[in-house]
């Protein structure tokens, strides 16, 4: 996939680089992920360019709707045609994040299972330590008695 320089994207969209950064930040706030280089700078591709073009067009057409809602609608396949959606305060489309939510639930369950397993292992370790400590105390007492007996015999 081809990558675009910031200047090329800005020229194509006829916007300033600060506006491009603003657009990118808006999309990131709603879950869009840009590729990044080793320095952490965004790398733009054809898909990003098309997304920004659509955003600019919809922003111009729907000036009463806030930028994040427009970005969400563009990213959400259920809102591909903004003209047919009434502007009634616009509900936040949580279903856009359904996959991420399900992934997080799965990760949470995995973490809970890991915590459970680690807790069991920790209990086993504590039990073994208690047994070893008790054995050590017995061996120590026996050694102490043995040394005391030897000292008494020498006298």
VOKOLBA-520075 format. One record per residue: y negated, z negated, x negated of N, C-alpha, C, O in turn; residue in one letter. Coordinates in nm, 4 decimals, padded with zeros to 6 digits. Each point is the difference from the previous one (the first is absolute). Example, Ala and Ser with C-alpha at 12.3 -4.5 7.8 and 13.67 -1.06 7.14 Angstrom:
<atoms>
[[00.5690; -00.7800; -01.3190]; [-00.1190; 00.0000; 00.0890]; [-00.1200; 00.0000; -00.0900]; [00.0019; -00.0665; -00.1036]; "A"]
[[-00.1069; 00.1385; 00.1386]; [-00.1190; -00.0060; -00.0820]; [-00.1090; -00.0730; 00.0770]; [-00.1108; -00.0169; -00.0509]; "S"]
</atoms>
This chain:
<atoms>
[[00.1180; 00.0000; -00.0848]; [-00.1180; 00.0000; 00.0848]; [-00.1235; 00.0000; -00.0887]; [-00.0101; -00.0777; -00.0950]; "X"]
[[-00.0839; 00.1662; 00.1274]; [-00.1218; 00.0099; -00.0791]; [-00.0887; -00.1206; 00.0217]; [-00.0085; -00.0545; 00.1100]; "X"]
[[-00.0579; 00.0138; -00.2183]; [-00.0973; -00.1076; 00.0139]; [-00.1392; 00.0595; -00.0164]; [-00.0182; 00.1025; -00.0657]; "X"]
[[-00.0784; -00.1682; 00.1259]; [-00.1369; 00.0486; 00.0001]; [-00.0896; -00.0999; -00.0709]; [00.0176; -00.1213; 00.0115]; "X"]
[[-00.1130; 00.1742; -00.0843]; [-00.1039; -00.0833; -00.0599]; [-00.0937; -00.0472; 00.1116]; [-00.0128; 00.0653; 00.1035]; "X"]
[[-00.0512; -00.1781; -00.1260]; [-00.0944; -00.0531; 00.0986]; [-00.1065; 00.1053; 00.0316]; [-00.0335; 00.0218; 00.1164]; "X"]
[[-00.0186; 00.0424; -00.2188]; [-00.1046; 00.1005; 00.0202]; [00.0481; 00.1130; 00.0904]; [-00.0751; 00.0471; 00.0854]; "X"]
[[00.1989; -00.0034; -00.1034]; [00.0529; 00.1092; 00.0820]; [00.0103; -00.0412; 00.1464]; [-00.0327; 00.0780; 00.0895]; "X"]
[[00.0779; -00.1999; -00.0657]; [00.0092; -00.0511; 00.1379]; [-00.1396; -00.0095; 00.0600]; [-00.0225; 00.0429; 00.1132]; "X"]
[[-00.0707; -00.0987; -00.1885]; [-00.1376; -00.0160; 00.0486]; [-00.0634; 00.1360; 00.0300]; [-00.0671; 00.0160; 00.1019]; "X"]
[[00.0880; 00.0814; -00.1901]; [-00.0542; 00.1338; 00.0228]; [00.0593; 00.0621; 00.1257]; [-00.0718; 00.0580; 00.0814]; "X"]
[[00.2030; -00.0705; -00.0663]; [00.0677; 00.0567; 00.1169]; [-00.0503; -00.0634; 00.1302]; [-00.0186; 00.0689; 00.1003]; "X"]
[[-00.0030; -00.1994; -00.1032]; [-00.0447; -00.0712; 00.1201]; [-00.1516; -00.0014; 00.0156]; [-00.0528; -00.0365; 00.1050]; "X"]
[[-00.0159; 00.0769; -00.2112]; [-00.1464; -00.0039; -00.0041]; [-00.0517; -00.1418; 00.0233]; [-00.0853; -00.0242; 00.0853]; "X"]
[[00.1400; -00.0688; -00.1643]; [-00.0407; -00.1404; 00.0065]; [-00.0207; -00.0528; -00.1419]; [00.0460; 00.0602; -00.0970]; "X"]
[[-00.1147; -00.1716; 00.0864]; [-00.0206; -00.0648; -00.1298]; [00.1258; -00.0771; -00.0389]; [00.0818; -00.0336; 00.0856]; "X"]
[[-00.0670; 00.0058; -00.2147]; [00.1181; -00.0747; -00.0443]; [00.0020; -00.1406; 00.0587]; [00.1074; -00.0557; 00.0228]; "X"]
[[-00.2244; -00.0025; 00.0019]; [-00.0038; -00.1337; 00.0615]; [00.0530; 00.0062; 00.1436]; [00.0626; -00.0950; 00.0470]; "X"]
[[-00.0871; 00.2055; 00.0222]; [00.0520; 00.0175; 00.1357]; [00.1513; 00.0171; -00.0031]; [00.0709; -00.0516; 00.0864]; "X"]
[[-00.0221; 00.1241; -00.1864]; [00.1452; 00.0152; -00.0142]; [00.0656; -00.1359; -00.0225]; [00.1040; -00.0295; 00.0590]; "X"]
[[-00.1648; -00.0535; -00.1446]; [00.0542; -00.1344; -00.0233]; [-00.0011; -00.0809; 00.1292]; [00.0943; -00.0738; 00.0287]; "X"]
[[-00.2023; 00.0882; 00.0495]; [-00.0099; -00.0702; 00.1290]; [00.1130; 00.0454; 00.0928]; [00.0666; -00.0832; 00.0617]; "X"]
[[-00.0451; 00.2134; -00.0516]; [00.1079; 00.0527; 00.0842]; [00.1352; -00.0551; -00.0455]; [00.0806; -00.0455; 00.0812]; "X"]
[[-00.0574; 00.0504; -00.2122]; [00.1281; -00.0469; -00.0537]; [00.0206; -00.1483; 00.0321]; [00.1104; -00.0414; 00.0353]; "X"]
[[-00.2154; -00.0372; -00.0474]; [00.0083; -00.1440; 00.0291]; [00.0317; -00.0229; 00.1476]; [00.0791; -00.0879; 00.0341]; "X"]
[[-00.1405; 00.1665; 00.0523]; [00.0271; -00.0119; 00.1444]; [00.1488; 00.0255; 00.0263]; [00.0647; -00.0755; 00.0726]; "X"]
[[-00.0117; 00.1815; -00.1318]; [00.1414; 00.0321; 00.0217]; [00.0921; -00.1058; -00.0604]; [00.1032; -00.0328; 00.0585]; "X"]
[[-00.1393; -00.0202; -00.1735]; [00.0829; -00.1050; -00.0614]; [00.0029; -00.1252; 00.0870]; [00.1022; -00.0681; 00.0074]; "X"]
[[-00.2127; 00.0378; 00.0578]; [-00.0053; -00.1181; 00.0866]; [00.0950; 00.0114; 00.1187]; [00.0414; -00.1015; 00.0560]; "X"]
[[-00.0065; 00.2238; -00.0173]; [00.0907; 00.0181; 00.1132]; [00.1411; 00.0354; -00.0459]; [00.0834; 00.0398; 00.0813]; "X"]
[[-00.0563; -00.0542; -00.2104]; [00.1366; 00.0136; -00.0487]; [00.0327; 00.1272; -00.0754]; [00.1133; 00.0168; -00.0452]; "X"]
[[-00.2087; 00.0730; 00.0303]; [00.0246; 00.1239; -00.0738]; [00.0103; -00.0334; -00.1479]; [-00.0762; -00.0823; -00.0510]; "X"]
[[00.1698; 00.1457; -00.0177]; [00.0198; -00.0286; -00.1416]; [-00.0234; 00.1269; -00.0804]; [00.0644; 00.1023; 00.0232]; "X"]
[[-00.1566; -00.1099; -00.1172]; [-00.0277; 00.1113; -00.0890]; [00.0807; -00.0174; -00.1274]; [00.0253; -00.1122; -00.0440]; "X"]
[[00.0149; 00.2244; -00.0150]; [00.0617; -00.0059; -00.1321]; [-00.1079; -00.0481; -00.0976]; [-00.1193; 00.0214; 00.0218]; "X"]
[[00.1628; -00.0854; -00.1276]; [-00.0957; -00.0500; -00.0993]; [00.0471; 00.0366; -00.1394]; [00.1196; 00.0139; -00.0257]; "X"]
[[-00.2161; 00.0013; -00.0638]; [00.0363; 00.0287; -00.1389]; [00.0227; -00.1315; -00.0740]; [-00.0076; -00.1076; 00.0593]; "X"]
[[00.0352; 00.1169; -00.1871]; [00.0317; -00.1204; -00.0784]; [-00.1184; -00.0952; -00.0131]; [00.0175; -00.1158; -00.0378]; "X"]
[[-00.1382; 00.1640; 00.0689]; [-00.1193; -00.0852; -00.0044]; [-00.0342; -00.0576; 00.1375]; [-00.0981; -00.0731; 00.0141]; "X"]
[[00.1789; 00.1059; 00.0872]; [-00.0224; -00.0518; 00.1341]; [-00.0946; 00.0849; 00.0834]; [-00.0358; -00.0387; 00.1113]; "X"]
[[-00.0049; 00.1532; -00.1629]; [-00.0896; 00.0884; 00.0753]; [00.0816; 00.0821; 00.0993]; [00.1147; 00.0364; -00.0262]; "X"]
[[-00.1764; -00.0081; 00.1407]; [00.0686; 00.0803; 00.1015]; [00.0218; 00.1425; -00.0511]; [-00.0843; 00.0573; -00.0691]; "X"]
[[00.1990; -00.0032; 00.1051]; [00.0300; 00.1407; -00.0260]; [00.0119; 00.0658; 00.1363]; [00.0830; -00.0396; 00.0818]; "X"]
[[-00.1663; 00.1405; -00.0575]; [-00.0013; 00.0657; 00.1298]; [00.0862; 00.1257; -00.0025]; [00.0037; 00.0723; -00.0996]; "X"]
[[00.0660; -00.0473; 00.2114]; [00.0834; 00.1195; 00.0114]; [-00.0424; 00.0795; 00.1241]; [-00.0968; -00.0351; 00.0675]; "X"]
[[00.1705; 00.1422; -00.0391]; [-00.0328; 00.0876; 00.1131]; [00.0021; -00.0766; 00.1321]; [-00.0862; 00.0201; 00.0856]; "X"]
[[00.1850; -00.1076; -00.0696]; [00.0104; -00.0796; 00.1233]; [-00.1243; -00.0880; 00.0169]; [-00.0537; -00.0128; 00.1100]; "X"]
[[00.0089; -00.0478; -00.2208]; [-00.1200; -00.0842; 00.0056]; [-00.1220; 00.0834; 00.0390]; [-00.0812; -00.0415; 00.0827]; "X"]
[[00.0697; 00.1599; -00.1436]; [-00.1125; 00.0882; 00.0314]; [-00.0001; 00.0345; 00.1486]; [-00.1045; -00.0061; 00.0648]; "X"]
[[00.2204; 00.0421; -00.0104]; [00.0084; 00.0336; 00.1426]; [-00.0345; -00.1211; 00.0868]; [-00.0660; 00.0134; 00.1031]; "X"]
[[00.1108; -00.1306; -00.1452]; [-00.0301; -00.1231; 00.0741]; [-00.1506; -00.0253; 00.0020]; [-00.0562; -00.0343; 00.1040]; "X"]
[[-00.0090; 00.0513; -00.2195]; [-00.1453; -00.0200; -00.0072]; [-00.0747; 00.1049; 00.0827]; [-00.1005; -00.0314; 00.0638]; "X"]
[[00.1489; 00.1548; -00.0646]; [-00.0638; 00.1045; 00.0813]; [00.0067; -00.0367; 00.1477]; [-00.0985; 00.0115; 00.0730]; "X"]
[[00.2154; -00.0555; -00.0309]; [00.0183; -00.0387; 00.1409]; [-00.0883; -00.1195; 00.0338]; [-00.0598; -00.0055; 00.1074]; "X"]
[[00.0521; -00.0905; -00.2001]; [-00.0826; -00.1183; 00.0216]; [-00.1464; 00.0395; 00.0175]; [-00.0669; -00.0455; 00.0927]; "X"]
[[00.0185; 00.1301; -00.1822]; [-00.1399; 00.0416; 00.0062]; [-00.0282; 00.0714; 00.1320]; [-00.1023; -00.0238; 00.0642]; "X"]
[[00.1946; 00.1119; -00.0248]; [-00.0157; 00.0740; 00.1258]; [-00.0006; -00.0950; 00.1196]; [-00.0867; 00.0098; 00.0868]; "X"]
[[00.1838; -00.1023; -00.0821]; [00.0104; -00.0923; 00.1130]; [-00.1162; -00.0994; 00.0020]; [-00.0458; -00.0405; 00.1068]; "X"]
[[-00.0006; 00.0022; -00.2232]; [-00.1137; -00.0926; -00.0104]; [-00.1247; 00.0645; 00.0604]; [-00.0775; -00.0645; 00.0706]; "X"]
[[00.0603; 00.1923; -00.1000]; [-00.1149; 00.0736; 00.0533]; [00.0128; 00.0171; 00.1516]; [-00.0981; -00.0129; 00.0731]; "X"]
[[00.2196; 00.0419; -00.0270]; [00.0258; 00.0252; 00.1417]; [-00.0022; -00.1285; 00.0823]; [-00.0387; 00.0025; 00.1168]; "X"]
[[00.0799; -00.1155; -00.1764]; [00.0140; -00.1274; 00.0719]; [-00.0849; -00.1078; -00.0652]; [00.0528; -00.0991; -00.0504]; "X"]
[[-00.1826; 00.1178; 00.0513]; [-00.0900; -00.0912; -00.0714]; [-00.0019; -00.1414; 00.0593]; [-00.0431; -00.0938; -00.0672]; "X"]
[[00.0886; 00.0771; 00.1907]; [-00.0013; -00.1329; 00.0629]; [00.1200; -00.0857; -00.0422]; [00.0004; -00.1214; 00.0205]; "X"]
[[00.1004; 00.1850; -00.0790]; [00.1213; -00.0724; -00.0385]; [-00.0130; -00.0442; -00.1452]; [-00.0458; 00.0767; -00.0848]; "X"]
[[00.0862; -00.2007; 00.0559]; [-00.0141; -00.0499; -00.1371]; [00.0958; 00.0725; -00.0955]; [00.1028; 00.0543; 00.0407]; "X"]
[[-00.1400; -00.0558; -00.1674]; [00.0726; 00.0763; -00.1026]; [00.1464; -00.0400; -00.0130]; [00.0861; 00.0865; -00.0158]; "X"]
[[-00.0569; -00.2144; 00.0221]; [00.1390; -00.0432; -00.0158]; [00.0866; 00.0490; 00.1157]; [00.1159; 00.0362; -00.0201]; "X"]
[[-00.1707; -00.0349; 00.1389]; [00.0760; 00.0485; 00.1150]; [00.0275; 00.1490; -00.0139]; [00.1097; 00.0464; 00.0309]; "X"]
[[-00.2090; 00.0284; -00.0773]; [00.0212; 00.1432; -00.0233]; [00.1088; 00.0199; -00.1044]; [00.0882; 00.0842; 00.0166]; "X"]
[[-00.0947; -00.1627; -00.1253]; [00.1014; 00.0112; -00.1060]; [00.1384; -00.0321; 00.0546]; [00.0967; 00.0703; -00.0293]; "X"]
[[-00.0875; -00.1761; 00.1083]; [00.1291; -00.0358; 00.0590]; [00.0520; 00.1111; 00.0895]; [00.1185; 00.0333; -00.0035]; "X"]
[[-00.2050; 00.0223; 00.0814]; [00.0411; 00.1059; 00.0919]; [00.0475; 00.1231; -00.0772]; [00.0968; 00.0649; 00.0395]; "X"]
[[-00.1638; -00.0337; -00.1476]; [00.0409; 00.1156; -00.0810]; [00.1374; -00.0249; -00.0606]; [00.0832; 00.0907; -00.0052]; "X"]
[[-00.0595; -00.2113; -00.0399]; [00.1276; -00.0317; -00.0641]; [00.1137; -00.0156; 00.1001]; [00.1170; 00.0150; -00.0351]; "X"]
[[-00.1511; -00.0445; 00.1566]; [00.1003; -00.0254; 00.1028]; [00.0307; 00.1279; 00.0768]; [-00.0881; 00.0563; 00.0649]; "X"]
[[00.2120; -00.0108; -00.0719]; [00.0356; 00.1259; 00.0658]; [-00.0196; -00.0057; 00.1514]; [-00.0097; 00.1043; 00.0646]; "X"]
[[00.0039; -00.2217; -00.0085]; [-00.0200; -00.0115; 00.1446]; [-00.1454; 00.0257; 00.0389]; [-00.0316; 00.0176; 00.1177]; "X"]
[[-00.0569; -00.0155; -00.2185]; [-00.1416; 00.0229; 00.0279]; [-00.0490; 00.1253; -00.0720]; [-00.1123; 00.0021; -00.0503]; "X"]
[[00.1935; 00.1003; 00.0447]; [-00.0400; 00.1198; -00.0739]; [-00.1161; 00.0755; 00.0659]; [-00.0762; 00.0670; -00.0696]; "X"]
[[00.0616; -00.0763; 00.2006]; [-00.1089; 00.0693; 00.0667]; [-00.0979; -00.1025; 00.0560]; [00.0219; -00.0546; 00.1082]; "X"]
[[-00.1285; 00.0288; -00.1808]; [-00.0957; -00.1052; 00.0378]; [-00.0788; 00.0337; 00.1265]; [-00.0475; -00.0904; 00.0688]; "X"]
[[00.0333; 00.2173; -00.0379]; [-00.0806; 00.0381; 00.1166]; [00.0573; -00.0550; 00.1301]; [-00.0755; -00.0230; 00.0944]; "X"]
[[00.2056; 00.0014; -00.0866]; [00.0646; -00.0397; 00.1245]; [00.0216; -00.1507; 00.0102]; [00.0721; -00.0464; 00.0884]; "X"]
[[-00.1322; -00.0285; -00.1760]; [00.0174; -00.1454; 00.0033]; [-00.1320; -00.0627; 00.0423]; [-00.1018; 00.0194; -00.0665]; "X"]
[[00.1024; -00.0936; 00.1751]; [-00.1256; -00.0596; 00.0448]; [-00.0476; -00.1078; -00.0984]; [00.0796; -00.0715; -00.0609]; "X"]
[[-00.2111; 00.0630; 00.0481]; [-00.0583; -00.1027; -00.0866]; [-00.0309; -00.1215; 00.0859]; [-00.1083; -00.0103; 00.0575]; "X"]
[[00.2037; -00.0818; -00.0490]; [-00.0170; -00.1173; 00.0850]; [00.0123; -00.1278; -00.0828]; [00.0697; -00.0939; 00.0385]; "X"]
[[-00.1369; 00.0920; -00.1502]; [00.0119; -00.1150; -00.0868]; [00.1140; 00.0179; -00.0978]; [00.0106; -00.0759; -00.0964]; "X"]
[[00.0740; 00.1732; 00.1182]; [00.1095; 00.0419; -00.0860]; [00.0894; -00.1153; -00.0440]; [-00.0387; -00.0847; -00.0805]; "X"]
[[00.1571; 00.0845; 00.1350]; [00.0987; -00.1002; -00.0393]; [00.0519; 00.0317; -00.1393]; [00.0157; 00.1164; -00.0368]; "X"]
[[00.0100; -00.2186; -00.0383]; [00.0557; 00.0189; -00.1338]; [00.1467; 00.0374; 00.0149]; [00.0761; -00.0774; 00.0581]; "X"]
[[-00.0335; 00.1925; -00.1079]; [00.1386; 00.0440; 00.0202]; [00.0969; -00.0686; -00.0960]; [00.0298; 00.0512; -00.1079]; "X"]
[[00.0178; -00.1661; 00.1489]; [00.0902; -00.0764; -00.0862]; [00.1293; 00.0748; -00.0298]; [00.0614; -00.0214; -00.1045]; "X"]
[[-00.0199; 00.1087; 00.1955]; [00.1225; 00.0728; -00.0236]; [-00.0098; 00.0882; -00.1245]; [00.1023; 00.0423; -00.0539]; "X"]
[[-00.2232; -00.0146; 00.0083]; [-00.0172; 00.0763; -00.1245]; [00.0669; -00.0737; -00.1160]; [00.0510; 00.0616; -00.0936]; "X"]
[[-00.0524; -00.1924; 00.1018]; [00.0552; -00.0814; -00.1073]; [00.1419; -00.0479; 00.0285]; [00.0513; -00.0863; -00.0713]; "X"]
[[00.0123; 00.1406; 00.1740]; [00.1328; -00.0471; 00.0398]; [00.1009; 00.0092; -00.1142]; [00.0744; -00.0953; -00.0230]; "X"]
[[-00.0700; 00.2063; -00.0484]; [00.0950; 00.0164; -00.1117]; [-00.0269; -00.1037; -00.1085]; [00.0925; -00.0637; -00.0503]; "X"]
[[-00.2196; 00.0472; 00.0148]; [-00.0337; -00.1000; -00.1010]; [00.0381; -00.1399; 00.0477]; [00.0487; -00.0821; -00.0777]; "X"]
[[-00.0713; 00.0562; 00.2059]; [00.0352; -00.1296; 00.0576]; [00.1508; -00.0234; -00.0096]; [00.0442; -00.1072; -00.0413]; "X"]
[[00.0346; 00.2079; 00.0798]; [00.1457; -00.0124; -00.0061]; [00.0474; -00.0191; -00.1436]; [00.0911; -00.0788; -00.0255]; "X"]
[[-00.1528; 00.1510; -00.0687]; [00.0346; -00.0166; -00.1422]; [-00.0304; -00.1421; -00.0465]; [00.0783; -00.0607; -00.0730]; "X"]
[[-00.1927; 00.0088; 00.1159]; [-00.0368; -00.1369; -00.0388]; [00.0949; -00.1035; 00.0605]; [00.0347; -00.0986; -00.0651]; "X"]
[[00.0067; 00.1212; 00.1882]; [00.0964; -00.0900; 00.0637]; [00.1304; 00.0002; -00.0787]; [00.0589; -00.1054; -00.0239]; "X"]
[[-00.0139; 00.2240; -00.0161]; [00.1231; 00.0098; -00.0790]; [-00.0152; -00.0737; -00.1335]; [00.0905; -00.0719; -00.0424]; "X"]
[[-00.2036; 00.0900; -00.0222]; [-00.0247; -00.0696; -00.1269]; [-00.0036; -00.1505; 00.0227]; [00.0531; -00.0765; -00.0805]; "X"]
[[-00.1154; 00.0338; 00.1901]; [-00.0052; -00.1427; 00.0323]; [00.1399; -00.0570; 00.0167]; [00.0292; -00.1082; -00.0510]; "X"]
[[00.0576; 00.1798; 00.1220]; [00.1381; -00.0460; 00.0178]; [00.0728; -00.0082; -00.1339]; [00.0751; -00.0943; -00.0252]; "X"]
[[-00.0979; 00.1930; -00.0597]; [00.0617; -00.0027; -00.1328]; [-00.0492; -00.1204; -00.0799]; [00.0778; -00.0665; -00.0684]; "X"]
[[-00.2072; 00.0397; 00.0779]; [-00.0559; -00.1165; -00.0702]; [00.0559; -00.1304; 00.0554]; [00.0317; -00.0917; -00.0757]; "X"]
[[-00.0195; 00.0837; 00.2090]; [00.0570; -00.1199; 00.0606]; [00.1433; -00.0209; -00.0462]; [00.0401; -00.1124; -00.0302]; "X"]
[[00.0372; 00.2205; 00.0245]; [00.1380; -00.0103; -00.0490]; [00.0026; -00.0430; -00.1460]; [00.0834; -00.0814; -00.0396]; "X"]
[[-00.1730; 00.1348; -00.0392]; [-00.0073; -00.0382; -00.1412]; [-00.0356; -00.1475; -00.0146]; [00.0582; -00.0709; -00.0821]; "X"]
[[-00.1537; 00.0255; 00.1616]; [-00.0385; -00.1415; -00.0048]; [00.1186; -00.0874; 00.0396]; [00.0255; -00.1026; -00.0632]; "X"]
[[00.0465; 00.1427; 00.1670]; [00.1178; -00.0752; 00.0441]; [00.1030; -00.0076; -00.1124]; [00.0515; -00.1075; -00.0309]; "X"]
[[-00.0215; 00.2236; -00.0307]; [00.0977; 00.0031; -00.1102]; [-00.0464; -00.0843; -00.1177]; [00.0790; -00.0740; -00.0588]; "X"]
[[-00.2061; 00.0848; 00.0245]; [-00.0528; -00.0794; -00.1119]; [00.0027; -00.1496; 00.0306]; [00.0250; -00.0818; -00.0886]; "X"]
[[-00.0507; 00.0470; 00.2138]; [00.0062; -00.1406; 00.0402]; [00.1422; -00.0531; -00.0156]; [00.0209; -00.1108; -00.0493]; "X"]
[[00.0779; 00.1923; 00.0923]; [00.1407; -00.0403; -00.0156]; [00.0342; -00.0162; -00.1477]; [00.0636; -00.0982; -00.0384]; "X"]
[[-00.1047; 00.1925; -00.0438]; [00.0277; -00.0087; -00.1439]; [-00.0677; -00.1217; -00.0608]; [00.0580; -00.0693; -00.0836]; "X"]
[[-00.1807; 00.0440; 00.1260]; [-00.0726; -00.1165; -00.0505]; [00.0719; -00.1293; 00.0373]; [00.0091; -00.0911; -00.0822]; "X"]
[[00.0422; 00.0818; 00.2058]; [00.0748; -00.1178; 00.0425]; [00.1267; -00.0171; -00.0840]; [00.0357; -00.1114; -00.0382]; "X"]
[[00.0323; 00.2244; 00.0098]; [00.1191; -00.0058; -00.0848]; [-00.0356; -00.0494; -00.1402]; [00.0704; -00.0830; -00.0575]; "X"]
[[-00.1789; 00.1343; 00.0042]; [-00.0437; -00.0411; -00.1335]; [-00.0329; -00.1481; -00.0009]; [00.0407; -00.0721; -00.0911]; "X"]
[[-00.1143; 00.0257; 00.1920]; [-00.0345; -00.1422; 00.0076]; [00.1251; -00.0860; 00.0118]; [00.0082; -00.1065; -00.0612]; "X"]
[[00.0896; 00.1524; 00.1399]; [00.1254; -00.0736; 00.0149]; [00.0725; -00.0060; -00.1345]; [00.0476; -00.1061; -00.0407]; "X"]
[[-00.0393; 00.2214; -00.0286]; [00.0651; 00.0028; -00.1318]; [-00.0723; -00.0890; -00.0996]; [00.0631; -00.0690; -00.0801]; "X"]
[[-00.1949; 00.0708; 00.0854]; [-00.0769; -00.0856; -00.0905]; [00.0276; -00.1473; 00.0280]; [00.0125; -00.0801; -00.0927]; "X"]
[[-00.0029; 00.0443; 00.2214]; [00.0280; -00.1393; 00.0354]; [00.1394; -00.0404; -00.0496]; [00.0190; -00.1096; -00.0528]; "X"]
[[00.0784; 00.2003; 00.0708]; [00.1356; -00.0296; -00.0486]; [00.0021; -00.0118; -00.1517]; [00.0628; -00.0905; -00.0549]; "X"]
[[-00.1318; 00.1827; -00.0131]; [-00.0045; -00.0054; -00.1464]; [-00.0717; -00.1250; -00.0484]; [00.0390; -00.0609; -00.0996]; "X"]
[[-00.1433; 00.0239; 00.1706]; [-00.0730; -00.1205; -00.0367]; [00.0888; -00.1238; 00.0157]; [-00.0009; -00.0895; -00.0845]; "X"]
[[00.0780; 00.0859; 00.1948]; [00.0910; -00.1119; 00.0221]; [00.1073; -00.0037; -00.1083]; [00.0307; -00.1068; -00.0530]; "X"]
[[00.0271; 00.2239; 00.0194]; [00.0999; 00.0065; -00.1076]; [-00.0612; -00.0429; -00.1334]; [00.0626; -00.0719; -00.0779]; "X"]
[[-00.1828; 00.1161; 00.0535]; [-00.0682; -00.0376; -00.1239]; [-00.0185; -00.1518; -00.0070]; [00.0213; -00.0616; -00.1045]; "X"]
[[-00.0610; 00.0031; 00.2161]; [-00.0185; -00.1456; 00.0033]; [00.1317; -00.0716; -00.0278]; [00.0020; -00.1006; -00.0708]; "X"]
[[00.1087; 00.1519; 00.1264]; [00.1326; -00.0604; -00.0239]; [00.0368; 00.0127; -00.1468]; [00.0415; -00.0978; -00.0622]; "X"]
[[-00.0566; 00.2186; 00.0056]; [00.0333; 00.0224; -00.1417]; [-00.0896; -00.0855; -00.0881]; [00.0468; -00.0585; -00.0977]; "X"]
[[-00.1733; 00.0506; 00.1307]; [-00.0935; -00.0817; -00.0777]; [00.0403; -00.1469; 00.0045]; [-00.0018; -00.0686; -00.1021]; "X"]
[[00.0379; 00.0210; 00.2204]; [00.0426; -00.1398; 00.0127]; [00.1266; -00.0252; -00.0806]; [00.0117; -00.1022; -00.0675]; "X"]
[[00.0842; 00.1966; 00.0746]; [00.1244; -00.0142; -00.0778]; [-00.0294; -00.0017; -00.1495]; [00.0558; -00.0820; -00.0730]; "X"]
[[-00.1422; 00.1710; 00.0268]; [-00.0368; 00.0035; -00.1425]; [-00.0686; -00.1294; -00.0403]; [00.0262; -00.0553; -00.1068]; "X"]
[[-00.1139; 00.0082; 00.1934]; [-00.0716; -00.1244; -00.0289]; [00.1004; -00.1145; -00.0132]; [-00.0073; -00.0794; -00.0937]; "X"]
[[00.1018; 00.0717; 00.1893]; [00.1028; -00.1044; -00.0057]; [00.0855; 00.0146; -00.1251]; [00.0352; -00.0996; -00.0632]; "X"]
[[-00.0022; 00.2217; 00.0277]; [00.0815; 00.0252; -00.1188]; [-00.0733; -00.0451; -00.1266]; [00.0593; -00.0632; -00.0875]; "X"]
[[-00.1851; 00.0951; 00.0786]; [-00.0798; -00.0399; -00.1179]; [-00.0128; -00.1520; -00.0063]; [00.0116; -00.0595; -00.1071]; "X"]
[[-00.0353; -00.0026; 00.2219]; [-00.0117; -00.1464; 00.0029]; [00.1310; -00.0631; -00.0433]; [-00.0004; -00.0957; -00.0774]; "X"]
[[00.1145; 00.1483; 00.1267]; [00.1321; -00.0513; -00.0418]; [00.0201; 00.0141; -00.1502]; [00.0470; -00.0939; -00.0643]; "X"]
[[-00.0805; 00.2062; 00.0080]; [00.0139; 00.0216; -00.1441]; [-00.0854; -00.0969; -00.0774]; [00.0432; -00.0539; -00.1018]; "X"]
[[-00.1654; 00.0308; 00.1496]; [-00.0898; -00.0941; -00.0694]; [00.0552; -00.1419; 00.0064]; [-00.0107; -00.0747; -00.0972]; "X"]
[[00.0688; 00.0371; 00.2093]; [00.0576; -00.1361; 00.0141]; [00.1196; -00.0161; -00.0933]; [00.0190; -00.1062; -00.0593]; "X"]
[[00.0607; 00.2101; 00.0465]; [00.1191; -00.0076; -00.0860]; [-00.0402; -00.0140; -00.1465]; [00.0669; -00.0682; -00.0776]; "X"]
[[-00.1746; 00.1320; 00.0416]; [-00.0438; -00.0060; -00.1395]; [-00.0499; -00.1381; -00.0353]; [00.0045; -00.0342; -00.1182]; "X"]
[[-00.0492; -00.0439; 00.2050]; [-00.0558; -00.1314; -00.0288]; [00.1086; -00.0932; -00.0244]; [-00.0245; -00.1177; -00.0265]; "X"]
</atoms>
